[in-house]
Amino acid sequence: MSDFRDMILPSYLCGRYLLKMTIRHSQEVFVTQSLPEKHQVWAWPNKGEPQSLRLEMRTRPIPAPGEVLIANRAIGLNPVDWKMIEWGHAAWSAGHVPGVDAVGIIAATGDGVRLPIGLRVAYHQSLARDGSFAEFTRIDGRSILPVSAGVENVVAAALPCPGLTAWQALRKVPRQMTRDVLVTGAGGSVGSILAQLAVRGGWRVWVTAAPAHQDKLLAFGIAGVFDYRDPNWCDRLAKSLGPRRLYAIFDTVSGKHARALASILGYNGHLVCIQDRIEENPVPAFTTAISLHEVALNSVHLNATDEDWQEWRSAGAELFQMLETGALQLPPIEVRSFDALPLTLTELKSGAHKGKFVVVP
């Protein structure tokens, strides 16, 4: 799927404006009839809870050179969304539109963009730009992700943030087949995807997760699942490893949690911290000589070269193809309405729901 224009896309009929489709040479042609001048957004007033977001009508954005305007069809919610709403961001001011993930239809393009109107794509938006909590979102044309035809919108919207985070984390560690790695928090979206990709990469994968996730994780080919609430789970892991040592740890919990696990890494091992950054090596110098790795998905928007964006799109395309073929499975997805977005984010923050939330405009 090297050329986005080779994709076959479903047709849509939107209540606010008509999207006419025809099929020509295995490609859908999308013709817009009068895009609306206004659209709905959830606006951020200031640091606070998700329910402080305000539903507003805004003028529809116009894409600048190199940009693409997406008519959002499904919006994925992620922990980073409520965290930024609560903490704020250096680039945000009152009225900013949060949200990083969505799938939709290209409704307009800026100068220099050759992608066809009507192409269905997914994206992970920069935190510094108005995001996906809107009916329309402007994005950097280089960042769009091609979506396999067989992947439904709500499934596609649930993938970008956790899927690309898992991909970035795995790329930190040199591939050495049959080595032992640990993924903590494998019951969550990032941990579950990461564990599946690591198994496919040829590693022997151990995970921590709640017992409710055990059967599903073992069905992925995981070597062993340890209950993170068991105070002796590290001893049980060591016993299962026998004379072997861990080659890598992918921690999805916190920086503090990752530091506490450093001592169980073997010689020349890798500690990949996904939820935080470890500033100082937690083991003494000249001992196991482990390497520390930072995962920061948003950094791509600040520092990526054209080559980096090419890898980004290729990774996204591969992940969507795996979803289409069943080679990759996501946690359960619950769909909510756009009007319920703040309340749904509050539920996500509470931790009561262990799957993925997707809202539909």
N, C-alpha and C positions, 0 to 999 in steps of 0.2 A: 504494500500500500504506500508506495513512494510518492504517488501523485494524488493529491486530495480530489482531483477532478474525476478520478476513476470510481468514486464511491457512488452507491445507489442509496437514495434516501427516501424515507416515507413522506407522504403528503400530509399537510395540515390545513385546517380551517379554523382561523382565529376569529372570535366573536367581534373584535374591534376593527379588524381589517382582513380582507381576503388574501390568502396566499394561494395563487393558482399554480398547479403543477402539471407537467407532462413528462413522459419518459422518452428520452431520445438518446440512442446509442448507449444504453445502460447508464445514463446520467440524468438526474432530475434537473429540470429547468424551473427555477423559482422566479415568478414575476410578482412584484408587489404592486398593489393598487392603493396608492395614497397611504403611506405610513402615517400614523397618528402624530400630531404635533406635540402632544403631551403623553406622559407615561407615569405610572406609579412607582414610587421608591420608598424604601424604609430608611429614614434619615437618622443619623446619630446626633443627639443634642449635646452630649458631654459624657464624661466618664460616669458609668452607672450600670444598672442591670439591663438585660435584654429588653425588658418590658418598657424601658424608657424610650425605645425607638419610636419615631413618629412616621405615620403613613402620609406621604405628600405627593402632590402632582407636580411634575417638573417638565420643562421643555425637553423633548427628545434630543439626546446628544447627536452631534454630527461628527463623523470620523475625520480626523486630521490625516495628513499624508502618512502612510505606513500603518494606519489603524483600520480596524474592522468593527462594525457595529453589529452586535449580536442581539437578536430577539430571543430572550431566554425562554426556554420551554420547561426546564426543571432545574432547581437550585439545590445543590448539596450543602448541608450544614456540617460544620466541623468545630471542634473545641477552640481552635484559634479564633473563630468568630466571636464567641462570647467573651473570650479572654481580652481581645482587642477592644470590645465594647466596654468592658470593665476597666481596663488599664489605660485605654487611649493609645495613640500612636503619634510620633513626632510630626508626621505629615498630615494629621487630621485636624480639621477645625469643625465647628458646629455646622451640621448639614451634610457631613460626609456620608456616603453610602457604603456600609460595610459589605462583607461577603467575598469569598475567594473562588468558589466552585460553581459551575453551571454547565449545562449543555443547551444549545439553541441553534438558530438558523441565522446565517449571514444575511442581514437586511440591507446593509450598505457598506461600501468600502471607500477608503481614502485614496488619494493619488499614490501610485506606485504599487498598489495591491492588485494582483491578477486573479485572486480567488473568485469563484463564481457566486453570484447572489443565489441564495437558496441552499447552499452547502450546509449540512448539519455538522457542527463541530462542538467540542468541549473546550474548556479553558480553566486555568488556575490563575486568577488575577493577582497583580501586585497589590500589596497592602497599602501602598502609597496612593493608589488610584481609586476612584469610585468603583465599587464592586458589584457583585452579582445580586444583591438584594433589591432588584429592580426589574422592570419589564424589558428594558434595553440596557446594554452595557457596552462601552467602548473599550477595546483591548488592543494591545500590540499585535499586529498581524503575524509576527513571527512566533507568537506563543500558542497559537491555536493547535488543538489536538484532533486528528482525524478519528472519527468514531465508526467502528465497524457497523455495517448495515443491520446485523442481527441483534445489536445491543439496544434495548429500549432506553428511552430518555431518562427515566428515573434511575435506572442502573448506571447509565453513563455518568450522570451527575454525582453519583456516590463515589466515583473512582479517583478523580484527579489528585486531591490533596493527600489522602492516605496512600494511593498507589505510587505516586511520584516520590513521596517521602521514603517509602520502602525501597524504591529503586535507587534513590540517591544514597541511602544508608548502605545498601549492598555494594555499590560501586566504590565505597571507601576501602574495602578489604580485598586484597589480592586473592584471586580464585585458586584454591588448592583443594582438589577433589578429596572427598571422604574424610575431611577433617571435621571435628566436633565444634558446633556453635550453639549458643544459647540465645533465645529470643524471650525477653520478659514481656508480660502483658499481652500474650498472644490471643487473648479473647477479644481484644479491641481491633479496630479496623486496620491500623498500621501494622500491629504485631501479627495479625492473622495473614495479611497479604505478604509481609516480609517472610514469615515462616514458610509459606507455600513456595515463594520464589527461591528461598534458600534450599528447600528440598529439591526443586527442579534443577538447581545449580550443582547438585551432586554432593552437598554437605550432609553430614549426619546432624539432624536438628533436634535440640531439646528446648522445651518451652516451659514457662510458668503461666498458669491461667487458673480460673475458678473451675471446680470439678464439672460444672455444667457444660463446659466447652470441651471436655476431654475426648469424648467419642468422635466428635467432628474433627478435632485436630489430629487424632491418631489416624483417621481415615485419609488425611492429607499425606500420610507417610512420615509423620513426626515420630522420632524414636522414643520419646517419653514426655509425659506431661506432669508437672509438679505443682501442687496447690501452693500458691504464694503465701497463703495464710498459715501454712505449716512452718513453725520456727525451725524445723530440721530439714527443710527441703534442700538446702545446699549439701548437707551430708548425704542425703539420698542420691543427689545428682553425682557426687564424687564416687559413691559406691557403684553406680551404674556405669560411670566412665572407666572404672578400674585403673589401669596404669596410664590411660590417656589423659590429656589435659585439654581444656577448652582453647580453641584457636581464636575465637571471636565471641564477644558478647554484644548483642544489639539490645540496648535498654530503652524501653518506651515509657518508663515510669517517671523518673526525675534524675537530676544531676546527683543528688544525695544518694539515691538508690544505686545509680551506676558506680559511684565511687566506692560504695560498700562491697561491690562485687569484684573489684579489680584484683583482689588477692587470689581469686580462683582461676584467673587466666594463666595459661601456660607460657612458656618461653616465647618471646617475639609475638605475643598475641595482640589482639586489637579490641579496644573498648570504644564502641560507637554509641554516643549519647544523643538520643533523638529529642527528648523533651527539655534539654538544657544544654549548657556548655561547661565543661570541666576546665578550669583555668590552670590548675597545677596537677602534676602527675600524682595520683594517690598511692603509688608504691615507691619505695626508695630507689635512688639511682643505682645503676649497675646490678640490678637484681633480675627481674624477669624481662626487662627491656620492652615493655608493652608500648603500643602506640595509641594515642587518643585521637578521636575523630568527632568533628562537629557536623551536625545535620541542620541545615537552614534552608528550607525550600524557597523562601521568598528572596533569597540572595540572587537567584537567577535573574530576576528582573532588574537588578542593579548592576550586575557584572557580566552577564552572558555575552559571549561573542556569537557571530553567526554560526560557527561550528557547534558551540554549546546548544544553541536553539535547535540545530539539526538533530543532535542527540536527544534533546528533550522531546521533539515531535516523534522521533523513531521509538523512543521508550513508550510514549503514550500510545502510539499505534499498536505496538506489541502487546501492551497490557489490555487494550480493548479487544484485540484478536483473541487473547487468552480467555477473556470473559465470554466471547462469542462461542468458542469451542468447548467451554466448560473446564478448561485447564486451570482457571482461576475462579475462586468463589469469594463473594463478598458476604459480610455479616447480613442478617435480615434487614430489609429496608422498609421503613414506614413512611408513607406519603401523607403530607398535610397540605392544606391550602395556603396560598400566599398571605391571606389575611391572618392566619394563625402563626406567622413566622416568629414574632417575639415570644409568644407563649411556648412554642416548640423549642426555641433556643434555651429558654429557662428550664425546660424538661431535660434537655441535653446536658446542661450545666449541672443539674442535680445528680447525674450519674445513674438515675433509675433505669434508663433505657440503654441497653448494651449493643443495640444495632446502629443503623444509620438512619438519619432523618433526611428526607428530600421534600421540598415544598414546590408546588406547581402554581405558577401565575395564572 
